[in-house]
Amino acid sequence: MAILSLRPGAFRTRNPGRDAETDQARMETVRNAILMALADARRERDGLKQRMSMYYAQAATMLDTSEEYGTRAAADEAVIRSAEQSASNARKRVSQLELQMEEFSALIGQLDGAPAETAAADVDIA
């Protein structure tokens, strides 16, 4: 008993148009996931930039309103150091997020069939 028949026409494939639709739907699923990740990274970056500005403003205000370095209260110095450290950490994270955003934009470009430079401009990572 033969499992496979050697008759012509026994094996049929799907319509190429339907295959193309299925492939396109898969690519859109991946593209949408990347766009969501890009939007999440953008929101995180924007929030960090706002907090970073606040930390720098806090440190500047403390520097303006406190005594000179040698006579500054230890508590004031601790607040200034903490604000500067928080701003520094935020700046590092912003750099990481911007790199991620560039990579996501390049992936979108690959999916869309565009050169990476063009894709980054089209996705608007700023």
Order of alpha helices (4+ residues) and beta strands (2+ residues): alpha-alpha-alpha
